[in-house]
Amino acid sequence: CLLMVLYFIILNHSGQTNLNAFQMIWEVCMKSDSRGKKKKRSHLLSLILCYFIFLVLVVFIPSFADVGADSSSTDSSRQTIGQWVHNNEGLVGIVLGAIVAGLIGLFVNWRLLHIKNRVDEKQEKKKKKKILKTEEDRYLDFVITENEKLAFHGFETKKVRVPVLLWDVYVPLRANVAGLRLEHQEGTRQPGDEDKLRNIHIEEAVKLAGDKNYDGLLILGDPGAGKTTLMKYFALSFAKKEAAKRLKLPGDLLPILIPLRNVDMKKSFVKNICRQVNGYNLNLSEDFFRDRLENGRAIVLLDGLDEVADELARKEMCKWIDRARIGFSHSRFIITSRFSGYRGDVRLPGTYLELHMMDFSLDEVQQFLHSWYAAVETGLNEDNNYWRTRAQNAAEELYNRIAGYKAYEALAINPLMLQLIALVHYDYKTVPDRRVELYQKCIDLLLQKWDEAKGLKALLTAKEARQVLQPLALWLHSEENRRQATCAEIVEQIKPHVQRVKPGVEAEKVLTSMRDRSGVFVGFGTEIYGFQHHSFQEYLTAEEIRNKNAVGTLVEHFDESWWREPTLLALGLDNPSLFAPFMQTLLNSDKSNGAAADFMVRCVHEALVKDEAPLVDVLHNKEKSWQTRYNALLGLEEIGSEIAQKAVVAILNDEQPRLAEKAFELAVAWRLIKVEERIKDIDPQTGLPRRFFSKIEQQAEYILIPGGEYVMGELKKKVKVEPFYLAKFTVTNQLYGIFMKETKHREPAYWKDKRFNGDDQPVVGVSWDDAKAYCDWLSQENKKGDKFRLPFEAEWEWAAGRGARKYPWGDDEPTPQLANYDGKIGNTTPVGSYPAGATPDGLMDMAGNVWEWCEDWYDAKKKVDRVLRGGSWYFNESGLLCSYRVRNNPYYRNYNFGFRLVRFPSH
């Protein structure tokens, strides 16, 4: 348009067409404009240049008429610029208007280009965001698909496979908070502060860990406690954008769930994530995860620390996790493990809030059963009132059976076992009361009933399939933490067993049949196979060990975390029973000494057939070490039969004092002899009996500690101690239960925690005030007027070391045979489990197991905290020193705090 205006001005002034000027202007403009298409800045410059040429031609050249005229024209024929402007005012106005319009056009053009650039940038960002959104959608869909169903992905009956959705039946899990960091300033803690943190829902603990600035959350639980289900529920809640509602957590976090057994520690954290998810052809970039991790928009769920190969590998895995946690410090980390896989030197660096998962309460058992039956009945049939009522009635029937029978209740409070109970009850309308029988029924159901319900003949019967799966399970279990294998490896392993039970049938077809129909052995991807739940592998391993009478394998791996469950399950089987050959082999080895003695007693407890013969033979064999004979004595104590009692009475006068003491203790407890026989033993120095037995406490033994003077270790002050009686053991759960029943006193923290609530384990989770209440009750109940209290710390240290010994047993450095400490066992052990660590006076467990409350204030002037002595199962070896002292608020209840009593005569 500007070019045309310029041309018509020339035409108007000269009266004729000037093609040379027109051509020159056209070429300059077009040439400049072509460059401007390449660069926006050049485009603006080209317009400016065009106007400059226009001005030169129009304003500063006196006359366009002379363009191309003869050079001989006279000066008079020319007009001055001023005259020309005066004579052509209209034309000049047009020119100036064109210039102004052009400048406005330049400005508008510049602004439009600027706006266009901003629009282009926004569109580019939207395009990039759309690509990322597509990645996120693919990933979240994958998370939902992988985690929306229960581990038993339905069962089959009446021609229908029923997927039981985790969303429909999930029951919030509870836990005890272990070792929470609290404010230590004087006066800041109040009674009940810690109690508020017992028995909390795990969802609340996730928020608590963030509020208290912990590095992460560590969740420990027993087999089948629901650890993996919990992690799946977390992942599902975030993937479905329901975390804010269900977990009270930020709902926009990206869930990253990683089974730790699949981690390659040689690779980075992000590479391991991509390695896992891209195996499903998701094609997600590392930047997709890294961006969210670095900016705190992810929650990391690391499942199964105990599933990592061995203790050394687990230690390295802890370091690998911590490096990831430090690298992505803005994101939340949650780690799970079995108790047995997180003990000893296996520790996460950093400060993690530690949770101990609790069993279901009966109310939670009832809630799960109602949800489960409703999901099954409405999945099989129409979702109407009839089928919901039928589901409700069936659930209530099963619940009443469980609530009315202790053996059922003990099984049902474990989430995995409850699911198995529901599955078996639905089909068989009854429930066995032993774990091994429950596993047997469930596997029978999963292997055979589904195919029968569809009207199909199973490729193998349940009995035949078991003969294939049993050796396969043992083969998998023979390598620590191996749970899966490739198709080729498994086919090679099962070939001979398939041919033995079904000649001519191809192993590949058997594998495919079990994968597609059984629900016991399943596929993970296209080439990897394994048992659907690790408990199935452990149970079938136990069956194969029973079949092969492979007691040597159990003894070889005795008390190893990977083999604990198969050992207990194998001893619970019969036809034949492994108990006698197992105990004979075990007691002839050195495997049951020290810390392992507790597990040996548990093996006796779990055994279906308890044969006393191998234990009696060892007990009466004086060529055996006193420790081995003592272990046999512990086994006979657990059996408690008439044969066991006679064998114990026979060694009342044994030359080994530790054995004689333990035998007398058992004989009194079994009421085989009278307490008065031992009371006749008088100390010549004091004239007092060396022993006192508390009738109210089921003849609990108190030992006379002679008086004396010594210099207390840490306080460096000389004290004098009068003679006193100190309890041989710390107060047990059984004794504390009597006190609670009589007084209606509150339950200790961790009272329902299976790791701490055995009858013969020391009571834990008691405050100093709880311990004092026990003392007051016992003093009031004693009709002879004897008084009971907690020991002063000067008395406690004198009893432990007499001012001379470094440790209660002497000056030898601690070993796992002398005490329970440093988390090596992972829980408290029954009192008296470490006779080698006893004091010369016979006091047991003065080092390790539980910290013991003392009567004193830690600082007599400030009167804030009370003294604790003796170390614990969780604390390191420094706590075992006779002189070591710590303090805590008297309100505090911890899983490693207990107490023992002093008895002093009323006169």
Order of alpha helices (4+ residues) and beta strands (2+ residues): alpha-alpha-alpha-alpha-alpha-beta-beta-alpha-beta-beta-alpha-beta-alpha-alpha-beta-alpha-alpha-beta-alpha-beta-beta-alpha-alpha-alpha-alpha-alpha-alpha-alpha-beta-alpha-alpha-beta-beta-alpha-alpha-alpha-alpha-alpha-alpha-alpha-alpha-alpha-alpha-beta-beta-beta-beta-beta-alpha-alpha-beta-alpha-beta-beta-beta-beta-beta
